[in-house]
Amino acid sequence: MAMLWKFMRVARYSKTALPPKVRGIPVHSRHFSSSKSVPSDFAASTTCLNTVELLGKSYPQDDYSNVTEKILSKVGKNLHNKKHHPLWLIKEQVKDHFYKQYTGRRGTPLFSVYDGLSPVVTVQQNFDSLLIPQNHASRKKEDNYYLNRDHMLRAHTSAHQWDLIHSGLDAFLAVGDVYRRDTIDNTHYPVFHQMEGVRLFSCHELFSNIKDGESFQLFEQGHRTAHKQECHTMEAVRLVEFNLKQVLTKLMTHIFGDGLQVRWVDCYFPFTHPSFEMEINFQGEWLEVLGCGVMEQQLVNSAGAQDKIGWAFGLGLERLAMILYDIPDIRLFWSEDERFLKQFIVPHICQKIKFQPLSRYPPLINDISFWLPSETYSKNDFYELARTIGGDLIEKVVLLDEFTHPKVCSRIFTQAYVATPHCQIISGNTMLSPIQVQQSWSRTTDMHRDDPVHNIQDKEGQPLLPYCLPSPGEDFNAERGASYPSSY
């Protein structure tokens, strides 16, 4: 489902997410929201070298712990609950649509909304409850933020699905911040926001409006095919699929307007079958906006709803906001610049808004090369380092070249990074200096300038390391033959 379900794409297809344990959620509660965001300064702290204090709880660290202070500082920000923030506007539009379109017998909203659930979940909630295999690539330490081997920052809002169903809910939306180690570009950020939707049907609810509906059943003992699970009847699956696609088509039409073209792409997720991605034609371009499917009955059964069948979908709030408001860079959602935030203070949540750029300054492009520290190196390790030093000034990091020394058997990577100050004025040392990255990475990898292979040349015959790794105080060439401004 959009960015949320993309996390779960396996081999040839796409993405999704699912469940944590939220004990004691009342069935009658129609909207659970802790809009009182925990101030980031108090949300997390390191009480000692081996313990992390987060949202009032202590988590012992171990060999799996890899959450940085930069990421911990984002916990508790809850941008989706900040009034007039663009992510809040998207959330409110979706919520308003579901509240008005789908009501119960007494006229109350059919769907409950949960937008204040803790982002700290167990590995069991984030993966096991969603039927994600132990050896699945999505579990890798390189791609997630682990507090320790048992706890992590949720990688998708689907981590709450099992618990909410187990509490007795049949229809709900779960919204929250999710965390993934990922590439650096204008559409990826280590923290983003997702919405999960689930709807379960009893046999009576699904077939009540169908002629001779009492003769149909939800379940059978059959075989799994490309169109259904082994335990579902074809009639039940087709009705659930029809309802799912109808609900999501109405939602996207509500957000983007009438006349919207929609298409469905078959895909694969571990926790739904059949599964689909939804694409919309917006301004002449086909864009994927979410992922969805018929829930795996094994998951539904384990949560205590053995007599029901259901669908689930997941979407990324940033994805919709960037499309709807024409926001070019995902980093902007974290801006506290009033010039950005004031653009979204509107009298009605559905008012049309077109983002107006803030910065007059062009992007700054720099190269840096480094020896890999060990065989355990992951590209996400360098992304984390760049984000830790450069923060939101870094827009994109691209691998330009790599080299393996034939004698030493060490590899060297050349990366280019682009820094664009959308919401800041460049002055003094505001911009990230390549020397800062070089010095920090040098300390991390324990490199030395007297390395016997330090003077390796590139394909152009240019000295590689001396160019890329100057001593403190030396000029750094942004491009060969061009001196780097000393003010940076």
C-alpha positions as CSV (number, residue, x, y, z in Angstrom):
1,M,0.0,0.0,0.0
2,A,1.7,3.0,-1.3
3,M,4.9,3.7,0.6
4,L,3.6,1.6,3.5
5,W,3.0,-1.6,1.5
6,K,6.0,-1.0,-0.7
7,F,8.1,-2.1,2.3
8,M,6.7,-5.6,1.9
9,R,7.0,-6.0,-1.9
10,V,8.4,-9.4,-2.6
11,A,10.4,-10.1,-5.8
12,R,8.2,-9.3,-8.7
13,Y,5.6,-7.1,-7.1
14,S,4.7,-4.5,-4.5
15,K,4.2,-3.4,-0.9
16,T,2.2,-3.5,2.4
17,A,2.1,-3.7,6.1
18,L,0.2,-5.1,9.2
19,P,-0.1,-5.7,13.5
20,P,1.1,-4.8,17.7
21,K,-0.6,-5.7,21.0
22,V,-2.9,-2.9,22.2
23,R,-4.6,-4.4,25.2
24,G,-7.9,-3.1,26.5
25,I,-9.0,-1.0,23.5
26,P,-12.8,-0.5,24.1
27,V,-15.0,-1.7,21.2
28,H,-17.3,1.2,21.6
29,S,-14.5,3.8,21.2
30,R,-15.0,5.5,17.9
31,H,-11.9,7.6,17.8
32,F,-8.8,7.1,19.9
33,S,-6.3,9.9,19.5
34,S,-3.4,11.1,21.6
35,S,-3.1,14.4,19.8
36,K,-1.0,15.6,22.6
37,S,2.3,14.9,20.9
38,V,5.0,14.1,23.3
39,P,7.7,16.8,23.0
40,S,10.6,15.3,21.1
41,D,13.0,16.6,23.7
42,F,11.3,14.4,26.3
43,A,10.3,11.5,24.1
44,A,13.6,9.8,24.2
45,S,16.9,9.8,26.1
46,T,19.8,7.6,26.7
47,T,19.9,6.9,30.4
48,C,23.1,4.9,30.2
49,L,25.2,3.4,27.5
50,N,23.2,0.2,27.5
51,T,19.6,1.5,27.9
52,V,17.4,3.8,25.9
53,E,14.5,5.6,27.5
54,L,11.7,6.1,25.1
55,L,8.1,7.4,25.7
56,G,8.5,6.6,29.4
57,K,9.9,3.1,29.1
58,S,13.4,1.7,29.2
59,Y,14.7,-0.6,26.6
60,P,18.0,-2.5,27.1
61,Q,20.3,-2.4,24.1
62,D,22.0,-5.4,22.5
63,D,23.8,-6.3,19.3
64,Y,20.6,-5.5,17.3
65,S,20.2,-1.9,18.6
66,N,20.7,0.6,15.8
67,V,18.4,3.5,16.5
68,T,20.3,6.8,16.3
69,E,19.7,10.0,18.3
70,K,18.6,11.7,15.1
71,I,15.8,9.2,14.7
72,L,14.9,9.2,18.4
73,S,14.4,13.0,18.2
74,K,11.6,12.4,15.7
75,V,9.6,10.1,18.0
76,G,6.6,12.0,19.5
77,K,6.5,14.7,16.8
78,N,3.2,13.2,15.5
79,L,3.0,15.5,12.4
80,H,-0.3,13.8,11.4
81,N,-1.9,15.3,14.6
82,K,-0.7,18.8,14.2
83,K,-3.6,21.0,13.1
84,H,-3.2,22.5,9.6
85,H,-0.1,20.5,8.9
86,P,-0.4,19.1,5.3
87,L,-0.3,15.5,6.7
88,W,-3.0,16.4,9.1
89,L,-5.1,17.8,6.3
90,I,-4.8,14.5,4.4
91,K,-5.7,12.5,7.4
92,E,-8.7,14.6,8.2
93,Q,-9.9,14.4,4.6
94,V,-9.8,10.6,4.7
95,K,-11.3,10.5,8.2
96,D,-14.1,12.9,7.2
97,H,-14.9,10.8,4.1
98,F,-15.2,7.5,6.0
99,Y,-17.2,9.1,8.8
100,K,-19.8,10.5,6.4
101,Q,-19.9,7.6,3.8
102,Y,-20.1,4.6,6.2
103,T,-22.4,4.7,9.2
104,G,-23.9,2.1,11.5
105,R,-27.5,1.4,12.3
106,R,-27.7,4.3,14.7
107,G,-26.0,6.8,12.4
108,T,-22.7,6.6,14.2
109,P,-19.4,6.2,12.2
110,L,-18.8,2.6,11.2
111,F,-15.0,3.1,11.2
112,S,-13.0,3.9,14.3
113,V,-9.8,6.0,14.0
114,Y,-6.7,5.3,16.0
115,D,-4.0,7.9,15.5
116,G,-2.1,7.9,18.8
117,L,-0.8,4.3,19.1
118,S,2.8,4.0,20.3
119,P,5.4,3.6,17.5
120,V,7.4,1.2,19.6
121,V,6.2,-2.4,18.8
122,T,7.6,-5.9,19.3
123,V,9.2,-7.8,16.5
124,Q,6.2,-10.2,16.8
125,Q,3.8,-7.4,16.2
126,N,5.7,-6.0,13.2
127,F,6.4,-9.3,11.5
128,D,5.2,-12.5,13.0
129,S,1.6,-11.6,13.4
130,L,1.6,-10.6,9.7
131,L,2.8,-14.1,8.6
132,I,6.1,-12.6,7.4
133,P,8.6,-15.5,7.2
134,Q,11.6,-15.5,9.5
135,N,14.0,-15.3,6.6
136,H,12.1,-12.5,4.8
137,A,14.2,-9.6,3.5
138,S,12.0,-7.0,5.2
139,R,13.3,-8.1,8.6
140,K,16.9,-7.2,8.0
141,K,18.6,-5.0,10.5
142,E,19.9,-2.9,7.7
143,D,16.4,-1.8,6.8
144,N,14.8,-1.3,10.2
145,Y,15.3,0.6,13.4
146,Y,15.7,-1.9,16.3
147,L,15.8,-0.9,19.9
148,N,16.9,-4.4,20.6
149,R,16.2,-7.9,19.3
150,D,12.6,-7.9,20.7
151,H,11.5,-4.2,20.2
152,M,11.7,-1.9,17.3
153,L,10.2,1.3,15.8
154,R,7.3,0.1,13.7
155,A,8.0,-0.2,10.0
156,H,4.3,0.1,9.1
157,T,1.0,0.8,10.7
158,S,0.0,-2.7,9.9
159,A,1.8,-3.6,13.0
160,H,-1.4,-2.7,14.9
161,Q,-3.8,-4.7,12.8
162,W,-3.8,-8.0,14.7
163,D,-4.3,-6.3,18.1
164,L,-7.2,-4.1,16.9
165,I,-9.0,-7.0,15.4
166,H,-8.3,-9.1,18.6
167,S,-10.0,-6.3,20.6
168,G,-13.2,-6.9,18.7
169,L,-13.1,-4.2,16.0
170,D,-14.5,-4.9,12.6
171,A,-13.8,-1.6,10.9
172,F,-11.0,0.8,11.7
173,L,-8.3,3.2,10.4
174,A,-4.9,3.3,12.1
175,V,-2.6,6.3,11.5
176,G,0.9,6.9,12.6
177,D,4.6,7.6,12.0
178,V,6.7,4.7,10.7
179,Y,10.4,4.2,10.6
180,R,12.7,2.6,7.9
181,R,16.4,2.9,7.0
182,D,16.2,3.9,3.4
183,T,17.9,5.7,0.5
184,I,18.3,9.5,0.4
185,D,16.3,11.3,-2.2
186,N,13.3,13.7,-2.5
187,T,10.7,10.9,-2.0
188,H,12.4,8.9,0.8
189,Y,12.8,9.8,4.5
190,P,13.6,7.6,7.5
191,V,10.4,8.7,9.1
192,F,7.1,9.0,7.3
193,H,3.4,8.5,8.0
194,Q,0.9,5.7,7.0
195,M,-2.8,4.9,7.3
196,E,-4.0,1.4,7.6
197,G,-7.7,0.5,6.9
198,V,-9.5,-2.8,7.7
199,R,-13.1,-4.0,7.2
200,L,-14.4,-7.4,8.3
201,F,-17.7,-9.0,7.2
202,S,-19.9,-11.7,8.7
203,C,-21.7,-14.0,6.3
204,H,-25.0,-12.0,6.9
205,E,-23.3,-8.6,6.3
206,L,-21.7,-9.7,3.1
207,F,-24.6,-11.5,1.5
208,S,-27.6,-9.6,3.0
209,N,-28.2,-7.5,-0.1
210,I,-27.7,-10.4,-2.6
211,K,-30.6,-12.3,-4.1
212,D,-30.8,-15.7,-2.4
213,G,-27.9,-14.6,-0.2
214,E,-28.8,-17.0,2.5
215,S,-27.6,-19.9,0.2
216,F,-24.1,-18.6,0.0
217,Q,-21.2,-19.3,2.4
218,L,-17.9,-17.5,3.3
219,F,-15.8,-20.7,3.6
220,E,-15.1,-24.0,1.9
221,Q,-12.4,-26.6,1.7
222,G,-10.9,-25.9,-1.6
223,H,-7.6,-25.1,-3.3
224,R,-5.6,-21.8,-3.5
225,T,-5.6,-20.2,-6.9
226,A,-4.5,-16.9,-8.3
227,H,-7.9,-15.4,-7.4
228,K,-8.7,-16.8,-4.0
229,Q,-7.5,-18.5,-0.8
230,E,-8.1,-22.2,-0.3
231,C,-10.7,-21.6,2.5
232,H,-12.7,-18.9,0.8
233,T,-15.7,-19.3,-1.6
234,M,-15.4,-17.5,-4.9
235,E,-18.7,-15.7,-4.2
236,A,-17.3,-14.3,-0.9
237,V,-14.0,-13.2,-2.4
238,R,-15.6,-11.5,-5.4
239,L,-17.9,-9.5,-3.1
240,V,-15.1,-8.5,-0.7
241,E,-12.9,-7.5,-3.6
242,F,-15.7,-5.5,-5.2
243,N,-16.4,-3.7,-1.9
244,L,-12.7,-2.9,-1.4
245,K,-12.2,-1.4,-4.8
246,Q,-15.4,0.6,-4.6
247,V,-14.5,2.0,-1.2
248,L,-11.0,3.0,-2.4
249,T,-12.2,4.5,-5.7
250,K,-14.7,6.7,-3.8
251,L,-11.9,7.8,-1.4
252,M,-9.5,8.8,-4.1
253,T,-12.3,10.6,-6.0
254,H,-13.1,12.5,-2.8
255,I,-9.5,13.6,-2.5
256,F,-8.5,14.3,-6.1
257,G,-11.9,15.1,-7.7
258,D,-14.5,13.7,-10.1
259,G,-13.4,12.1,-13.4
260,L,-10.4,10.4,-11.8
261,Q,-9.0,7.5,-13.8
262,V,-8.2,4.4,-11.7
263,R,-6.5,1.1,-12.6
264,W,-5.7,-2.0,-10.5
265,V,-2.4,-4.0,-10.7
266,D,-2.2,-7.5,-9.4
267,C,0.7,-7.9,-6.9
268,Y,1.8,-10.0,-3.9
269,F,1.8,-9.4,-0.2
270,P,2.4,-12.0,2.6
271,F,-0.7,-11.0,4.5
272,T,-3.3,-10.5,1.7
273,H,-4.5,-12.7,-1.2
274,P,-5.5,-11.7,-3.8
275,S,-3.6,-8.4,-3.6
276,F,-3.7,-5.2,-5.7
277,E,-2.0,-1.9,-6.1
278,M,-4.1,1.1,-7.0
279,E,-2.9,3.6,-9.5
280,I,-4.5,6.9,-10.5
281,N,-4.0,9.1,-13.5
282,F,-3.1,12.5,-12.2
283,Q,-2.2,15.3,-14.6
284,G,-1.5,12.8,-17.3
285,E,0.7,10.5,-15.3
286,W,-0.1,7.1,-13.7
287,L,0.9,7.2,-10.0
288,E,0.7,4.4,-7.5
289,V,-1.1,5.5,-4.3
290,L,-1.8,2.5,-2.2
291,G,-1.8,-1.3,-1.8
292,C,-4.6,-3.5,-0.7
293,G,-6.1,-7.0,-0.8
294,V,-8.3,-9.7,0.8
295,M,-6.8,-10.5,4.2
296,E,-5.1,-13.8,4.8
297,Q,-7.7,-15.9,6.7
298,Q,-4.9,-17.4,8.9
299,L,-4.2,-13.9,10.2
300,V,-7.9,-13.1,10.8
301,N,-8.4,-16.5,12.6
302,S,-5.4,-16.0,14.9
303,A,-6.9,-12.6,16.0
304,G,-10.2,-14.3,17.0
305,A,-12.5,-13.5,14.1
306,Q,-12.7,-17.0,12.6
307,D,-16.3,-16.4,11.4
308,K,-15.4,-13.3,9.3
309,I,-13.7,-12.4,6.1
310,G,-12.1,-9.0,5.3
311,W,-10.0,-6.6,3.3
312,A,-7.2,-4.3,4.3
313,F,-5.4,-1.4,2.6
314,G,-2.5,0.9,3.4
315,L,-1.4,4.2,2.1
316,G,1.3,6.8,2.7
317,L,0.2,10.3,3.8
318,E,3.3,11.9,2.3
319,R,2.6,10.3,-1.0
320,L,-0.9,11.7,-1.3
321,A,0.1,15.1,0.1
322,M,3.1,15.5,-2.4
323,I,0.7,14.7,-5.3
324,L,-2.2,16.8,-4.1
325,Y,-0.3,19.9,-3.0
326,D,2.5,19.6,-5.5
327,I,5.2,19.4,-2.7
328,P,8.5,18.5,-4.5
329,D,10.5,17.2,-1.5
330,I,9.5,14.9,1.4
331,R,11.9,16.8,3.8
332,L,9.6,19.8,3.7
333,F,7.0,18.0,5.9
334,W,9.5,18.4,8.8
335,S,10.0,22.1,8.2
336,E,9.1,24.6,10.9
337,D,9.4,27.5,8.6
338,E,6.3,29.7,8.8
339,R,6.5,30.3,5.1
340,F,5.8,26.6,4.6
341,L,3.3,26.1,7.4
342,K,1.2,29.1,6.7
343,Q,0.4,27.9,3.2
344,F,-1.8,25.1,4.8
345,I,-3.8,27.2,7.2
346,V,-7.1,27.1,5.3
347,P,-10.7,27.4,6.5
348,H,-11.7,24.0,5.1
349,I,-9.7,20.7,4.9
350,C,-10.7,20.1,1.3
351,Q,-9.6,23.6,0.0
352,K,-7.3,23.4,-3.0
353,I,-3.6,24.3,-2.2
354,K,-0.6,24.6,-4.4
355,F,2.7,24.7,-2.7
356,Q,4.9,27.8,-3.3
357,P,8.6,27.2,-3.3
358,L,10.6,28.9,-0.6
359,S,14.3,28.9,-1.5
360,R,16.1,31.1,-4.0
361,Y,19.2,29.0,-3.8
362,P,20.3,26.2,-6.3
363,P,21.3,22.7,-5.1
364,L,24.9,22.1,-4.1
365,I,26.5,18.9,-5.5
366,N,29.6,17.3,-4.0
367,D,31.5,14.0,-4.3
368,I,33.1,12.0,-1.6
369,S,35.0,8.7,-1.7
370,F,35.8,6.2,1.1
371,W,37.2,2.8,1.8
372,L,34.6,0.3,3.1
373,P,35.2,-0.5,6.8
374,S,34.3,-4.2,6.7
375,E,32.4,-6.9,5.0
376,T,29.3,-5.9,7.1
377,Y,29.0,-2.6,5.4
378,S,25.5,-1.7,4.2
379,K,24.6,1.3,2.0
380,N,22.1,2.3,4.6
381,D,25.0,2.8,7.1
382,F,26.3,5.6,4.9
383,Y,22.8,7.1,4.5
384,E,22.5,7.2,8.3
385,L,25.8,8.9,8.6
386,A,24.9,11.5,6.0
387,R,21.6,12.2,7.7
388,T,23.2,12.5,11.1
389,I,25.7,15.1,10.0
390,G,23.7,16.9,7.3
391,G,20.2,16.6,8.6
392,D,17.5,17.6,6.2
393,L,19.8,19.7,4.1
394,I,20.8,16.5,2.2
395,E,18.3,15.8,-0.6
396,K,19.9,12.9,-2.4
397,V,22.9,10.5,-2.3
398,V,23.9,8.6,-5.4
399,L,26.5,5.9,-6.0
400,L,28.8,7.1,-8.8
401,D,31.5,4.4,-8.9
402,E,33.1,1.6,-6.9
403,F,36.6,0.0,-7.0
404,T,38.1,-3.1,-5.5
405,H,41.9,-3.0,-5.0
406,P,43.4,-6.2,-6.6
407,K,46.0,-6.7,-3.9
408,V,44.4,-5.4,-0.7
409,C,41.0,-6.7,-1.7
410,S,39.4,-3.5,-0.2
411,R,36.6,-1.7,-1.9
412,I,36.2,2.0,-2.3
413,F,32.9,3.8,-3.1
414,T,32.4,7.2,-4.6
415,Q,29.2,8.9,-3.6
416,A,27.7,12.2,-4.7
417,Y,25.3,14.1,-2.5
418,V,23.0,17.0,-3.3
419,A,22.2,19.5,-0.6
420,T,19.2,21.8,-1.2
421,P,18.2,24.3,1.5
422,H,14.4,24.6,0.8
423,C,13.7,26.4,4.0
424,Q,17.0,27.8,5.1
425,I,19.3,30.7,4.1
426,I,22.8,29.6,3.2
427,S,25.3,31.5,5.2
428,G,28.5,30.8,7.1
429,N,28.5,27.0,7.9
430,T,24.8,26.4,7.4
431,M,25.5,24.1,4.4
432,L,27.1,20.7,5.1
433,S,30.8,20.7,4.2
434,P,32.3,17.7,2.4
435,I,35.1,18.0,4.9
436,Q,32.6,17.3,7.7
437,V,31.5,14.1,6.0
438,Q,35.1,13.1,5.2
439,Q,36.3,13.6,8.8
440,S,33.4,11.8,10.4
441,W,33.6,8.8,7.9
442,S,37.3,8.7,8.4
443,R,36.8,8.3,12.2
444,T,34.1,5.7,11.6
445,T,36.2,3.6,9.2
446,D,39.5,4.2,10.9
447,M,41.2,5.3,7.7
448,H,44.8,6.6,7.6
449,R,46.4,8.9,5.1
450,D,49.5,6.8,5.0
451,D,47.5,3.8,3.6
452,P,49.7,2.0,0.9
453,V,46.8,2.3,-1.6
454,H,46.0,5.9,-0.8
455,N,47.2,7.2,-4.2
456,I,45.1,5.0,-6.4
457,Q,44.0,6.8,-9.6
458,D,40.6,6.7,-11.2
459,K,39.7,5.9,-14.8
460,E,40.8,9.4,-15.9
461,G,44.2,9.1,-14.3
462,Q,43.3,11.5,-11.5
463,P,44.4,10.8,-7.9
464,L,41.3,9.4,-6.2
465,L,41.7,9.7,-2.5
466,P,43.8,12.9,-2.3
467,Y,41.0,14.6,-4.2
468,C,38.3,13.2,-2.1
469,L,39.8,13.1,1.3
470,P,41.6,16.4,2.0
471,S,43.3,17.1,5.3
472,P,41.5,19.5,7.7
473,G,41.9,23.0,6.4
474,E,42.6,22.0,2.8
475,D,40.2,23.1,0.0
476,F,37.8,20.5,-1.2
477,N,37.0,20.5,-5.0
478,A,33.3,20.2,-5.7
479,E,34.3,19.3,-9.2
480,R,37.8,18.5,-10.5
481,G,39.5,21.7,-11.4
482,A,37.2,23.9,-9.4
483,S,38.1,25.2,-6.0
484,Y,35.5,24.8,-3.2
485,P,34.4,28.1,-1.5
486,S,36.2,28.4,1.8
487,S,33.1,29.9,3.4
488,Y,31.5,26.5,3.3
